[in-house]
Amino acid sequence: MKQIAVIGGTGMTGQCVVDHALQKGLSVRLLYRTEKTVPERFKGKVELVQGNVCNLDDCKRVINGVDGVCVILGTRNKLDATTELSEGTANIIAAMKANNVRRFSIVMSTFLLRPISEVPAVFHKLNEEHQRMLDLTKASELEYVAVMPPHIADEPSSEYNITFEEPAGRMISKYDLGKFIVDSLEQEEYIGKVCAIAKKMNKA
């Protein structure tokens, strides 16, 4: 893999994705909405494509010619009901198929792996949207890695666990999450899997 598209690369986790991809020597094409959201350190190092994930043509432009796609869509802490994330996911999948790009990693909430009774009510509407994203991902017939982190912490990298179809823990470093989102694109054991990621806790 030589070039990736990153969609959602200006947020906390997305920036870690871009940083890690650049450290690996990958070429990065970044979809962004407004200039003010693009970190200065990306300019001159990343190919910038202005647009909106809810516009299919914008998705096609950012995905054209890449080897893989990293999707880190978020609501910037807004918990209201929305369909923007699933609309964006549908556009990304359609753009990948149009450009014959097969492989992508995509981030959703680990709450999808817990009974609804364990999910705080304030997250229910957003969780419903993440479920729509997951349904689209599984039905895409593409080579996906569905990444499900718990609380994303602004703390240093550490060892972490990956589990399939069940929660891995309570917290993950944003740096470790960003690393896995990129690295998993080339790790066959994670393709077509729902992967929970969490910091490895020391046993007492």
N, C-alpha and C positions, 0 to 999 in steps of 0.2 A: 504494500500500500504506500503510495507516494503523495497523494493529494486527498484531502477530506474537505467536505463542507460542514460548517458548524452553524447550526440554527439555534439561537438563544445563547450566543457566546459573549454577551455583554453583562450578564448577571454574575452573581458571586461564583456559582459553580461553573458557568460557561467560560468565564475568564480563565479558570484553572484548566479547563479542557484545552483552550487555545494555547495557553502557556506550555502545557505538557506536549501537545502535538508539535509545537515549534522546537521544543527541546529534543524531540525524537528525530528532528530533521524533516518533518512532513511539511508540505505546502498546505496552507490553510486559506480557504475562501469563507468569508464571514458575511452572513446576512444581518443587516442592522437597520433599525428604523430611523434614528436621528443621529447626527454627527456627535452630539454632546454625550451620547452613551458609549462611544467608542474610546477605550483607554488609549492614552498617548503612546504607550509602549507597543501597541499593535500597528500603529501607522508606519508604513514602510516595510513591515514584515508580513503583513496579512493582506490578501486581496479582498477589498471591501466591496460589497454589493448592497446598495441601499434598496430596501423594499419591505414588504410585509408578508408574513407567513400565511396570512389569509388570502393572499393573491397568488393564484396558481402560476402565473407567468413569472412572478418574482422567484418562486420556488424553483421553477425550471432553470432560470438563469444561474442561480447559485449552485445548483446540483449538476449542471451540464459539464461532463468531462471528468468528474471526480471519481475516486475509487470507493469512497465510503462516506457516510453521513452521520454526524453526531447531533442529536436532537435534545435540547435542554430547554423546553418551553416552560415558562413560569408565569405567575400572575403578580410578581413583586409584592407578595404578602397580602394581596386582595383575596378574600375568601368568598366573595359573592358567586352566585350561580353564573356560569359562563359556558359557551360552546366554542370559544375562540381556540382553545387548545386542541380540541378534537377536529375542528375545521382545518387548523394548521396541519395536524397529523395526516388528515386525508389528502391535503394538497401535497405534502412531502412525499407520500407514498405514490400519488399519481405522477409527480415530477420524476421520481426515481424510475418508475416504469417507463415513462416517456424517454428518459435518457439512458435506459438500460444499465442503471446502477442497482446492484443487488443487496448491498450490505449496509445496515444502519444500527446504531445503538440509540436508545430512547429512554428518557428518565420519567418515572412516575413515582407515586408515593407507596411506601411500604404498608400504608394503611390498607391497601388492596388485599394484602395477605392476612389481614386480621378480621375476625368476626365484626360485623357492624356495631355490635354492642360494646366493643372495645375502642371504637373510633369516636372521639369527642364530637358532639353534635355540630359544633361550629365548622367542622371539616366535611360534613356530609355532602354538601353540594359540590365542592371541589373534588371530593372522592368519586362522585358520580361521573364527573368529567374525565377523571383519570381512568375510570373503567371504560368509558367510551374510547379513549386513546388506546387502551390495552386491547379491546375488541378489534379495533381497526388494525392494530399491529399484528395480531395473531392471524387475522384473515387476509393479510397482505400478500401471502405467498412469497415474501422476500426473506432474506437472511437477517433476522433481527436479534438484537440482545435487548431485552426489556430489563432496565436497571431500576431497582426499587430501594432507595436509601431511606433510612429513618431521619432523625434530626441531623441537619448538616451543620457542622461546627466549624468555626474559624479558628482552628487549632492545628498544630504541626502534624505532619504525616506520621503514621504508625502502622503496625501490622493490622490486617483486617481479615475478616471471614467472608466467604461467599456461600450462600445457601440457595437452594432451588425451591421455589414455590412456598417458602416459609420464611418468616422474619429471621434476620441474622443477629439483631441486637438493637440497641437504643440510639446509637450515635455513630457518625462517620465524619472524618476530616474532609473538608472541601477539596483538599489536595489529593487525597486518596480516591475520592469519588471521581474527580476530573481525570486522574490517571486511568482508572478502570474503564471509564466511558470511551477513552481512546484505545487503550491496549486491547480491550475485549473484541474489537473489530477484527483482530488477527489471531484470536484464540478460539480454535474450533470448538472447544468444550463448552463454550458459552453461547454458541449460535443456536437460535431457536429456543432459547431458555428464558425463563423469568428468574432473574438473579437478584437476590437481596444481598446487600453489602453493609457491613457494620464493623466498627472497631473491635479488635480482639481484646477481650477483657481478661486481665490477670486473675487467676483463680486464687481465692483466699487460702 
